[in-house]
Amino acid sequence: MPIIKSAAKRMRQDARRRERNRSYRSAARTAVKNARVLIEESDPGALEAVRSASVALDKAAKHGAIHTNNAARRKSRLTSQLNKSLAE
């Protein structure tokens, strides 16, 4: 445990932020996973799933749970997978 008050406060803040970031990252991962499953099955709801995954990734990036470029890269990959499956 830290001896200095500011270090103790920083630990409390980090714990709160870690929990908050975990929920944003988890929601983004789940949305991406659901979208990928629907894309593989060529489900008509895949487009909506990709949109919701994109929103979840943007929220995670906005709150700093993941890097902005990381979210952009994941959205790009997901969209290219969707377009590839629609072209088939």
Buried (B, 14 or more C-beta within 10 A) or exposed (E): EEEEEEEEEEEEEEEEEEEEBEEBBEBBBEBBEBBBEBBEEEBEEBEEBBBBBBBBBBBBBEBEBBEEEBBBEBBEEBBEBBEEBEEE
